[in-house]
Amino acid sequence: MASLQFLSILLAEEGKRQLQDKQNICPNPTITFLLDEAEEGLASGAKLNELIIQSYEGKSSKDVRKRVAAGALLSLLAVSKSAQKCALEADLIDSCMEQMKHIHAQLNLESLRPGKTAQKKKEDNLIRELRIVLQLLRNCLFRNEECKVAALEAHLVPVLHSLWPWFIMDDSLMQIALHLLCVYTANYPTGCGSLCWASSGLSPFQTAQRSATSNSLMLSIIKLASQTLTENSAIQRMVFTLLSNLAISHDCKGVIQKVYAEKFSFHSFEFCFILLAFILLDYKLFGTKTLFYYVQRLAQRGPDAVWGFWWY
C-alpha cells in the first residue's frame, strides 16, 4: 500500500510538471517517456496499469486499499497514454459505467428511506464512490479520442443525465461531473452532439434518441448556466467552459437557439446575451433573417440591449 501511495504522489508531481512545461520541448527523459516507452512489446505504463487495476477492482468501497489504488490509477491515467490504452482494453470504461448505474440505483433506493443515520452514512459512501468513478473516467478520456469513442458507445451522457439530480444537490460532485464533460467534449464534436440527444423515457440507460432535445443533458446544462450567472464560483466557470466546448457543434448551437427563441423566458438580459454570443460564433449557420429576429427580440428589452448586440 505504501508503494501505491508513493507512486500516486510521484505521478501527481509528473502531471504538475507537464502542465508547467507544456510549452517547452524537453529533450531529457521524463517519467511519462519511461512509462510509454515500449519494452518487449508492452510499455511500462501498461504493465503498471494492469497491476493497479487488479488492486482496485473486486474490492469493497470501504477497503482502504481500493481508495489508495484509485489514487494511483488516477495519477497514472493522467500522464500515460499506454496506461489509457491498457485501461480501454481492460474494459475500465464499461466497468465505470456499470458502477455508476449501480450507484444510481442504490442512491434512489436510499432516498426512499430518509431520516436514518445508517442510511445517510451509506448514501455518503455511495457519493464518495461516485466521485472516484467520475474522476477515473475523466482521466481515462483525457486527450484520448479512442477512449472518448468508447465512452460514447457505452452511453456516458445518458448515464450522467440520470445522475444529474444528485449532482445538483452536491456542489463538489457537480464540479467533478462538469470537469468530466469538459474533458469528454474537448475537440470531439460527436461527443458534443451527444449531449443534445434525449434519453428514452423507459430507462435512463437506454440508447439516446438523436431527434429529441426537450429532455437532453444540453438543456440541463443551459439551465444550470442561467442559475449560476450571478455567482463567481468554480461551477459557473466550469459550466461556461463546457458551453465554449459545445459551441463547435451545430447540434448544440441549434439547442441554444431553440432555448433562446422558444422555450424559456429568462429574466436576465445578460444570460440571453451570452446565449446569443454562442449562437453567433457561426452566424452563417442561421442567416441574416434569424439575426434580425434576434435583434427584434433584444429591442423589446430596450435600446441599450440593441446597442450591446451591435457592439458585440
VENURUR-V133942 format. One record per run of one state. SS is the DSSP state (H for helix, E for strand, L for the rest). FROM is the first residue (numbers start at 0). LEN is the number of residues. If there is no record, write none. Layout:
SS,FROM,LEN + SS,FROM,LEN
This chain:
L,0,1 + H,1,19 + L,20,10 + H,30,6 + L,36,1 + E,37,2 + L,39,2 + E,41,2 + H,43,13 + L,56,7 + H,63,16 + L,79,1 + H,80,9 + L,89,2 + H,91,20 + L,111,5 + H,116,25 + L,141,3 + H,144,9 + L,153,2 + H,155,13 + L,168,2 + H,170,15 + L,185,3 + H,188,6 + L,194,3 + E,197,1 + L,198,10 + E,208,1 + L,209,6 + E,215,1 + H,216,11 + L,227,6 + H,233,13 + L,246,3 + H,249,14 + L,263,5 + H,268,17 + L,285,1 + H,286,13 + L,299,3 + H,302,9 + L,311,1
